[in-house]
Amino acid sequence: MKVEIIRIGNSRGVRLPKALLEQCGFADSAELLVEKGRLVLVPTAQVRAGWLERFAQSTDGQQAEDLSYLLPDTTNIEWDDAEWHW
């Protein structure tokens, strides 16, 4: 697809059709790379993408309430009981 490079303030830009962006999985941001003299635009990965699925795999399907053993009922940390002086 041939596109026109347009002036945007002191910069230059390219208008990308919405359908093309959706087809390639772009949201609100992208990675812009230079590879072998070419500009390459890549969709950015979603922050924490896949964490929920990986967590579920790591717990063998246990529910969150089944993991309560990971948190102690009490802490034996001195500063939790002592009065703080500023």
Phi and psi restraints in degrees (range 20) as a CNS / XPLOR table:
assign (resid 1 and name C) (resid 2 and name N)
       (resid 2 and name CA) (resid 2 and name C) 1.0 -91.0 20.0 2
assign (resid 2 and name N) (resid 2 and name CA)
       (resid 2 and name C) (resid 3 and name N) 1.0 129.8 20.0 2
assign (resid 2 and name C) (resid 3 and name N)
       (resid 3 and name CA) (resid 3 and name C) 1.0 -126.2 20.0 2
assign (resid 3 and name N) (resid 3 and name CA)
       (resid 3 and name C) (resid 4 and name N) 1.0 158.7 20.0 2
assign (resid 3 and name C) (resid 4 and name N)
       (resid 4 and name CA) (resid 4 and name C) 1.0 -94.8 20.0 2
assign (resid 4 and name N) (resid 4 and name CA)
       (resid 4 and name C) (resid 5 and name N) 1.0 137.2 20.0 2
assign (resid 4 and name C) (resid 5 and name N)
       (resid 5 and name CA) (resid 5 and name C) 1.0 -87.4 20.0 2
assign (resid 5 and name N) (resid 5 and name CA)
       (resid 5 and name C) (resid 6 and name N) 1.0 121.7 20.0 2
assign (resid 5 and name C) (resid 6 and name N)
       (resid 6 and name CA) (resid 6 and name C) 1.0 -110.1 20.0 2
assign (resid 6 and name N) (resid 6 and name CA)
       (resid 6 and name C) (resid 7 and name N) 1.0 158.7 20.0 2
assign (resid 6 and name C) (resid 7 and name N)
       (resid 7 and name CA) (resid 7 and name C) 1.0 -86.1 20.0 2
assign (resid 7 and name N) (resid 7 and name CA)
       (resid 7 and name C) (resid 8 and name N) 1.0 131.2 20.0 2
assign (resid 7 and name C) (resid 8 and name N)
       (resid 8 and name CA) (resid 8 and name C) 1.0 -129.6 20.0 2
assign (resid 8 and name N) (resid 8 and name CA)
       (resid 8 and name C) (resid 9 and name N) 1.0 94.9 20.0 2
assign (resid 8 and name C) (resid 9 and name N)
       (resid 9 and name CA) (resid 9 and name C) 1.0 62.9 20.0 2
assign (resid 9 and name N) (resid 9 and name CA)
       (resid 9 and name C) (resid 10 and name N) 1.0 -128.7 20.0 2
assign (resid 9 and name C) (resid 10 and name N)
       (resid 10 and name CA) (resid 10 and name C) 1.0 -86.5 20.0 2
assign (resid 10 and name N) (resid 10 and name CA)
       (resid 10 and name C) (resid 11 and name N) 1.0 -1.7 20.0 2
assign (resid 10 and name C) (resid 11 and name N)
       (resid 11 and name CA) (resid 11 and name C) 1.0 -106.3 20.0 2
assign (resid 11 and name N) (resid 11 and name CA)
       (resid 11 and name C) (resid 12 and name N) 1.0 -178.1 20.0 2
assign (resid 11 and name C) (resid 12 and name N)
       (resid 12 and name CA) (resid 12 and name C) 1.0 -127.2 20.0 2
assign (resid 12 and name N) (resid 12 and name CA)
       (resid 12 and name C) (resid 13 and name N) 1.0 154.6 20.0 2
assign (resid 12 and name C) (resid 13 and name N)
       (resid 13 and name CA) (resid 13 and name C) 1.0 -150.1 20.0 2
assign (resid 13 and name N) (resid 13 and name CA)
       (resid 13 and name C) (resid 14 and name N) 1.0 173.8 20.0 2
assign (resid 13 and name C) (resid 14 and name N)
       (resid 14 and name CA) (resid 14 and name C) 1.0 -131.2 20.0 2
assign (resid 14 and name N) (resid 14 and name CA)
       (resid 14 and name C) (resid 15 and name N) 1.0 131.4 20.0 2
assign (resid 14 and name C) (resid 15 and name N)
       (resid 15 and name CA) (resid 15 and name C) 1.0 -84.2 20.0 2
assign (resid 15 and name N) (resid 15 and name CA)
       (resid 15 and name C) (resid 16 and name N) 1.0 130.7 20.0 2
assign (resid 15 and name C) (resid 16 and name N)
       (resid 16 and name CA) (resid 16 and name C) 1.0 -112.8 20.0 2
assign (resid 16 and name N) (resid 16 and name CA)
       (resid 16 and name C) (resid 17 and name N) 1.0 128.9 20.0 2
assign (resid 16 and name C) (resid 17 and name N)
       (resid 17 and name CA) (resid 17 and name C) 1.0 -60.9 20.0 2
assign (resid 17 and name N) (resid 17 and name CA)
       (resid 17 and name C) (resid 18 and name N) 1.0 139.7 20.0 2
assign (resid 17 and name C) (resid 18 and name N)
       (resid 18 and name CA) (resid 18 and name C) 1.0 -56.0 20.0 2
assign (resid 18 and name N) (resid 18 and name CA)
       (resid 18 and name C) (resid 19 and name N) 1.0 -43.1 20.0 2
assign (resid 18 and name C) (resid 19 and name N)
       (resid 19 and name CA) (resid 19 and name C) 1.0 -61.1 20.0 2
assign (resid 19 and name N) (resid 19 and name CA)
       (resid 19 and name C) (resid 20 and name N) 1.0 -37.3 20.0 2
assign (resid 19 and name C) (resid 20 and name N)
       (resid 20 and name CA) (resid 20 and name C) 1.0 -67.1 20.0 2
assign (resid 20 and name N) (resid 20 and name CA)
       (resid 20 and name C) (resid 21 and name N) 1.0 -42.4 20.0 2
assign (resid 20 and name C) (resid 21 and name N)
       (resid 21 and name CA) (resid 21 and name C) 1.0 -62.4 20.0 2
assign (resid 21 and name N) (resid 21 and name CA)
       (resid 21 and name C) (resid 22 and name N) 1.0 -44.3 20.0 2
assign (resid 21 and name C) (resid 22 and name N)
       (resid 22 and name CA) (resid 22 and name C) 1.0 -64.9 20.0 2
assign (resid 22 and name N) (resid 22 and name CA)
       (resid 22 and name C) (resid 23 and name N) 1.0 -40.6 20.0 2
assign (resid 22 and name C) (resid 23 and name N)
       (resid 23 and name CA) (resid 23 and name C) 1.0 -61.9 20.0 2
assign (resid 23 and name N) (resid 23 and name CA)
       (resid 23 and name C) (resid 24 and name N) 1.0 -33.1 20.0 2
assign (resid 23 and name C) (resid 24 and name N)
       (resid 24 and name CA) (resid 24 and name C) 1.0 -93.8 20.0 2
assign (resid 24 and name N) (resid 24 and name CA)
       (resid 24 and name C) (resid 25 and name N) 1.0 -1.0 20.0 2
assign (resid 24 and name C) (resid 25 and name N)
       (resid 25 and name CA) (resid 25 and name C) 1.0 82.1 20.0 2
assign (resid 25 and name N) (resid 25 and name CA)
       (resid 25 and name C) (resid 26 and name N) 1.0 26.3 20.0 2
assign (resid 25 and name C) (resid 26 and name N)
       (resid 26 and name CA) (resid 26 and name C) 1.0 -82.8 20.0 2
assign (resid 26 and name N) (resid 26 and name CA)
       (resid 26 and name C) (resid 27 and name N) 1.0 142.2 20.0 2
assign (resid 26 and name C) (resid 27 and name N)
       (resid 27 and name CA) (resid 27 and name C) 1.0 -113.0 20.0 2
assign (resid 27 and name N) (resid 27 and name CA)
       (resid 27 and name C) (resid 28 and name N) 1.0 -113.8 20.0 2
assign (resid 27 and name C) (resid 28 and name N)
       (resid 28 and name CA) (resid 28 and name C) 1.0 -100.5 20.0 2
assign (resid 28 and name N) (resid 28 and name CA)
       (resid 28 and name C) (resid 29 and name N) 1.0 -9.3 20.0 2
assign (resid 28 and name C) (resid 29 and name N)
       (resid 29 and name CA) (resid 29 and name C) 1.0 -144.6 20.0 2
assign (resid 29 and name N) (resid 29 and name CA)
       (resid 29 and name C) (resid 30 and name N) 1.0 165.1 20.0 2
assign (resid 29 and name C) (resid 30 and name N)
       (resid 30 and name CA) (resid 30 and name C) 1.0 -152.0 20.0 2
assign (resid 30 and name N) (resid 30 and name CA)
       (resid 30 and name C) (resid 31 and name N) 1.0 160.6 20.0 2
assign (resid 30 and name C) (resid 31 and name N)
       (resid 31 and name CA) (resid 31 and name C) 1.0 -96.0 20.0 2
assign (resid 31 and name N) (resid 31 and name CA)
       (resid 31 and name C) (resid 32 and name N) 1.0 130.5 20.0 2
assign (resid 31 and name C) (resid 32 and name N)
       (resid 32 and name CA) (resid 32 and name C) 1.0 -109.8 20.0 2
assign (resid 32 and name N) (resid 32 and name CA)
       (resid 32 and name C) (resid 33 and name N) 1.0 120.6 20.0 2
assign (resid 32 and name C) (resid 33 and name N)
       (resid 33 and name CA) (resid 33 and name C) 1.0 -121.8 20.0 2
assign (resid 33 and name N) (resid 33 and name CA)
       (resid 33 and name C) (resid 34 and name N) 1.0 154.3 20.0 2
assign (resid 33 and name C) (resid 34 and name N)
       (resid 34 and name CA) (resid 34 and name C) 1.0 -112.8 20.0 2
assign (resid 34 and name N) (resid 34 and name CA)
       (resid 34 and name C) (resid 35 and name N) 1.0 118.5 20.0 2
assign (resid 34 and name C) (resid 35 and name N)
       (resid 35 and name CA) (resid 35 and name C) 1.0 -131.7 20.0 2
assign (resid 35 and name N) (resid 35 and name CA)
       (resid 35 and name C) (resid 36 and name N) 1.0 117.5 20.0 2
assign (resid 35 and name C) (resid 36 and name N)
       (resid 36 and name CA) (resid 36 and name C) 1.0 52.1 20.0 2
assign (resid 36 and name N) (resid 36 and name CA)
       (resid 36 and name C) (resid 37 and name N) 1.0 45.4 20.0 2
assign (resid 36 and name C) (resid 37 and name N)
       (resid 37 and name CA) (resid 37 and name C) 1.0 75.5 20.0 2
assign (resid 37 and name N) (resid 37 and name CA)
       (resid 37 and name C) (resid 38 and name N) 1.0 15.4 20.0 2
assign (resid 37 and name C) (resid 38 and name N)
       (resid 38 and name CA) (resid 38 and name C) 1.0 -123.4 20.0 2
assign (resid 38 and name N) (resid 38 and name CA)
       (resid 38 and name C) (resid 39 and name N) 1.0 147.5 20.0 2
assign (resid 38 and name C) (resid 39 and name N)
       (resid 39 and name CA) (resid 39 and name C) 1.0 -87.6 20.0 2
assign (resid 39 and name N) (resid 39 and name CA)
       (resid 39 and name C) (resid 40 and name N) 1.0 131.3 20.0 2
assign (resid 39 and name C) (resid 40 and name N)
       (resid 40 and name CA) (resid 40 and name C) 1.0 -123.8 20.0 2
assign (resid 40 and name N) (resid 40 and name CA)
       (resid 40 and name C) (resid 41 and name N) 1.0 125.5 20.0 2
assign (resid 40 and name C) (resid 41 and name N)
       (resid 41 and name CA) (resid 41 and name C) 1.0 -106.7 20.0 2
assign (resid 41 and name N) (resid 41 and name CA)
       (resid 41 and name C) (resid 42 and name N) 1.0 123.6 20.0 2
assign (resid 41 and name C) (resid 42 and name N)
       (resid 42 and name CA) (resid 42 and name C) 1.0 -125.5 20.0 2
assign (resid 42 and name N) (resid 42 and name CA)
       (resid 42 and name C) (resid 43 and name N) 1.0 134.5 20.0 2
assign (resid 42 and name C) (resid 43 and name N)
       (resid 43 and name CA) (resid 43 and name C) 1.0 -61.0 20.0 2
assign (resid 43 and name N) (resid 43 and name CA)
       (resid 43 and name C) (resid 44 and name N) 1.0 141.0 20.0 2
assign (resid 43 and name C) (resid 44 and name N)
       (resid 44 and name CA) (resid 44 and name C) 1.0 -79.4 20.0 2
assign (resid 44 and name N) (resid 44 and name CA)
       (resid 44 and name C) (resid 45 and name N) 1.0 146.3 20.0 2
assign (resid 44 and name C) (resid 45 and name N)
       (resid 45 and name CA) (resid 45 and name C) 1.0 -71.8 20.0 2
assign (resid 45 and name N) (resid 45 and name CA)
       (resid 45 and name C) (resid 46 and name N) 1.0 142.8 20.0 2
assign (resid 45 and name C) (resid 46 and name N)
       (resid 46 and name CA) (resid 46 and name C) 1.0 -68.9 20.0 2
assign (resid 46 and name N) (resid 46 and name CA)
       (resid 46 and name C) (resid 47 and name N) 1.0 138.3 20.0 2
assign (resid 46 and name C) (resid 47 and name N)
       (resid 47 and name CA) (resid 47 and name C) 1.0 -60.3 20.0 2
assign (resid 47 and name N) (resid 47 and name CA)
       (resid 47 and name C) (resid 48 and name N) 1.0 132.0 20.0 2
assign (resid 47 and name C) (resid 48 and name N)
       (resid 48 and name CA) (resid 48 and name C) 1.0 61.8 20.0 2
assign (resid 48 and name N) (resid 48 and name CA)
       (resid 48 and name C) (resid 49 and name N) 1.0 23.4 20.0 2
assign (resid 48 and name C) (resid 49 and name N)
       (resid 49 and name CA) (resid 49 and name C) 1.0 -61.4 20.0 2
assign (resid 49 and name N) (resid 49 and name CA)
       (resid 49 and name C) (resid 50 and name N) 1.0 130.3 20.0 2
assign (resid 49 and name C) (resid 50 and name N)
       (resid 50 and name CA) (resid 50 and name C) 1.0 83.7 20.0 2
assign (resid 50 and name N) (resid 50 and name CA)
       (resid 50 and name C) (resid 51 and name N) 1.0 -2.2 20.0 2
assign (resid 50 and name C) (resid 51 and name N)
       (resid 51 and name CA) (resid 51 and name C) 1.0 -61.3 20.0 2
assign (resid 51 and name N) (resid 51 and name CA)
       (resid 51 and name C) (resid 52 and name N) 1.0 -43.5 20.0 2
assign (resid 51 and name C) (resid 52 and name N)
       (resid 52 and name CA) (resid 52 and name C) 1.0 -61.7 20.0 2
assign (resid 52 and name N) (resid 52 and name CA)
       (resid 52 and name C) (resid 53 and name N) 1.0 -44.4 20.0 2
assign (resid 52 and name C) (resid 53 and name N)
       (resid 53 and name CA) (resid 53 and name C) 1.0 -64.4 20.0 2
assign (resid 53 and name N) (resid 53 and name CA)
       (resid 53 and name C) (resid 54 and name N) 1.0 -43.4 20.0 2
assign (resid 53 and name C) (resid 54 and name N)
       (resid 54 and name CA) (resid 54 and name C) 1.0 -67.0 20.0 2
assign (resid 54 and name N) (resid 54 and name CA)
       (resid 54 and name C) (resid 55 and name N) 1.0 -35.7 20.0 2
assign (resid 54 and name C) (resid 55 and name N)
       (resid 55 and name CA) (resid 55 and name C) 1.0 -64.5 20.0 2
assign (resid 55 and name N) (resid 55 and name CA)
       (resid 55 and name C) (resid 56 and name N) 1.0 -43.9 20.0 2
assign (resid 55 and name C) (resid 56 and name N)
       (resid 56 and name CA) (resid 56 and name C) 1.0 -61.1 20.0 2
assign (resid 56 and name N) (resid 56 and name CA)
       (resid 56 and name C) (resid 57 and name N) 1.0 -39.2 20.0 2
assign (resid 56 and name C) (resid 57 and name N)
       (resid 57 and name CA) (resid 57 and name C) 1.0 -65.7 20.0 2
assign (resid 57 and name N) (resid 57 and name CA)
       (resid 57 and name C) (resid 58 and name N) 1.0 -39.0 20.0 2
assign (resid 57 and name C) (resid 58 and name N)
       (resid 58 and name CA) (resid 58 and name C) 1.0 -71.6 20.0 2
assign (resid 58 and name N) (resid 58 and name CA)
       (resid 58 and name C) (resid 59 and name N) 1.0 -19.6 20.0 2
assign (resid 58 and name C) (resid 59 and name N)
       (resid 59 and name CA) (resid 59 and name C) 1.0 -103.1 20.0 2
assign (resid 59 and name N) (resid 59 and name CA)
       (resid 59 and name C) (resid 60 and name N) 1.0 7.8 20.0 2
assign (resid 59 and name C) (resid 60 and name N)
       (resid 60 and name CA) (resid 60 and name C) 1.0 53.6 20.0 2
assign (resid 60 and name N) (resid 60 and name CA)
       (resid 60 and name C) (resid 61 and name N) 1.0 37.0 20.0 2
assign (resid 60 and name C) (resid 61 and name N)
       (resid 61 and name CA) (resid 61 and name C) 1.0 81.9 20.0 2
assign (resid 61 and name N) (resid 61 and name CA)
       (resid 61 and name C) (resid 62 and name N) 1.0 3.5 20.0 2
assign (resid 61 and name C) (resid 62 and name N)
       (resid 62 and name CA) (resid 62 and name C) 1.0 -64.6 20.0 2
assign (resid 62 and name N) (resid 62 and name CA)
       (resid 62 and name C) (resid 63 and name N) 1.0 145.6 20.0 2
assign (resid 62 and name C) (resid 63 and name N)
       (resid 63 and name CA) (resid 63 and name C) 1.0 -80.2 20.0 2
assign (resid 63 and name N) (resid 63 and name CA)
       (resid 63 and name C) (resid 64 and name N) 1.0 160.9 20.0 2
assign (resid 63 and name C) (resid 64 and name N)
       (resid 64 and name CA) (resid 64 and name C) 1.0 -56.5 20.0 2
assign (resid 64 and name N) (resid 64 and name CA)
       (resid 64 and name C) (resid 65 and name N) 1.0 -39.0 20.0 2
assign (resid 64 and name C) (resid 65 and name N)
       (resid 65 and name CA) (resid 65 and name C) 1.0 -66.5 20.0 2
assign (resid 65 and name N) (resid 65 and name CA)
       (resid 65 and name C) (resid 66 and name N) 1.0 -24.2 20.0 2
assign (resid 65 and name C) (resid 66 and name N)
       (resid 66 and name CA) (resid 66 and name C) 1.0 -74.6 20.0 2
assign (resid 66 and name N) (resid 66 and name CA)
       (resid 66 and name C) (resid 67 and name N) 1.0 -12.7 20.0 2
assign (resid 66 and name C) (resid 67 and name N)
       (resid 67 and name CA) (resid 67 and name C) 1.0 -98.8 20.0 2
assign (resid 67 and name N) (resid 67 and name CA)
       (resid 67 and name C) (resid 68 and name N) 1.0 14.1 20.0 2
assign (resid 67 and name C) (resid 68 and name N)
       (resid 68 and name CA) (resid 68 and name C) 1.0 -62.6 20.0 2
assign (resid 68 and name N) (resid 68 and name CA)
       (resid 68 and name C) (resid 69 and name N) 1.0 -21.4 20.0 2
assign (resid 68 and name C) (resid 69 and name N)
       (resid 69 and name CA) (resid 69 and name C) 1.0 -64.5 20.0 2
assign (resid 69 and name N) (resid 69 and name CA)
       (resid 69 and name C) (resid 70 and name N) 1.0 -15.1 20.0 2
assign (resid 69 and name C) (resid 70 and name N)
       (resid 70 and name CA) (resid 70 and name C) 1.0 -74.3 20.0 2
assign (resid 70 and name N) (resid 70 and name CA)
       (resid 70 and name C) (resid 71 and name N) 1.0 -21.1 20.0 2
assign (resid 70 and name C) (resid 71 and name N)
       (resid 71 and name CA) (resid 71 and name C) 1.0 -109.0 20.0 2
assign (resid 71 and name N) (resid 71 and name CA)
       (resid 71 and name C) (resid 72 and name N) 1.0 124.3 20.0 2
assign (resid 71 and name C) (resid 72 and name N)
       (resid 72 and name CA) (resid 72 and name C) 1.0 -69.7 20.0 2
assign (resid 72 and name N) (resid 72 and name CA)
       (resid 72 and name C) (resid 73 and name N) 1.0 151.9 20.0 2
assign (resid 72 and name C) (resid 73 and name N)
       (resid 73 and name CA) (resid 73 and name C) 1.0 -69.7 20.0 2
assign (resid 73 and name N) (resid 73 and name CA)
       (resid 73 and name C) (resid 74 and name N) 1.0 -36.0 20.0 2
assign (resid 73 and name C) (resid 74 and name N)
       (resid 74 and name CA) (resid 74 and name C) 1.0 -134.5 20.0 2
assign (resid 74 and name N) (resid 74 and name CA)
       (resid 74 and name C) (resid 75 and name N) 1.0 160.8 20.0 2
assign (resid 74 and name C) (resid 75 and name N)
       (resid 75 and name CA) (resid 75 and name C) 1.0 -115.3 20.0 2
assign (resid 75 and name N) (resid 75 and name CA)
       (resid 75 and name C) (resid 76 and name N) 1.0 144.4 20.0 2
assign (resid 75 and name C) (resid 76 and name N)
       (resid 76 and name CA) (resid 76 and name C) 1.0 -106.6 20.0 2
assign (resid 76 and name N) (resid 76 and name CA)
       (resid 76 and name C) (resid 77 and name N) 1.0 50.6 20.0 2
assign (resid 76 and name C) (resid 77 and name N)
       (resid 77 and name CA) (resid 77 and name C) 1.0 -105.3 20.0 2
assign (resid 77 and name N) (resid 77 and name CA)
       (resid 77 and name C) (resid 78 and name N) 1.0 124.3 20.0 2
assign (resid 77 and name C) (resid 78 and name N)
       (resid 78 and name CA) (resid 78 and name C) 1.0 -55.2 20.0 2
assign (resid 78 and name N) (resid 78 and name CA)
       (resid 78 and name C) (resid 79 and name N) 1.0 -42.6 20.0 2
assign (resid 78 and name C) (resid 79 and name N)
       (resid 79 and name CA) (resid 79 and name C) 1.0 -72.1 20.0 2
assign (resid 79 and name N) (resid 79 and name CA)
       (resid 79 and name C) (resid 80 and name N) 1.0 -11.6 20.0 2
assign (resid 79 and name C) (resid 80 and name N)
       (resid 80 and name CA) (resid 80 and name C) 1.0 -70.3 20.0 2
assign (resid 80 and name N) (resid 80 and name CA)
       (resid 80 and name C) (resid 81 and name N) 1.0 -30.6 20.0 2
assign (resid 80 and name C) (resid 81 and name N)
       (resid 81 and name CA) (resid 81 and name C) 1.0 -98.5 20.0 2
assign (resid 81 and name N) (resid 81 and name CA)
       (resid 81 and name C) (resid 82 and name N) 1.0 -26.7 20.0 2
assign (resid 81 and name C) (resid 82 and name N)
       (resid 82 and name CA) (resid 82 and name C) 1.0 -79.3 20.0 2
assign (resid 82 and name N) (resid 82 and name CA)
       (resid 82 and name C) (resid 83 and name N) 1.0 151.7 20.0 2
assign (resid 82 and name C) (resid 83 and name N)
       (resid 83 and name CA) (resid 83 and name C) 1.0 -78.6 20.0 2
assign (resid 83 and name N) (resid 83 and name CA)
       (resid 83 and name C) (resid 84 and name N) 1.0 134.0 20.0 2
assign (resid 83 and name C) (resid 84 and name N)
       (resid 84 and name CA) (resid 84 and name C) 1.0 -87.0 20.0 2
assign (resid 84 and name N) (resid 84 and name CA)
       (resid 84 and name C) (resid 85 and name N) 1.0 140.2 20.0 2
assign (resid 84 and name C) (resid 85 and name N)
       (resid 85 and name CA) (resid 85 and name C) 1.0 -118.6 20.0 2
assign (resid 85 and name N) (resid 85 and name CA)
       (resid 85 and name C) (resid 86 and name N) 1.0 125.3 20.0 2
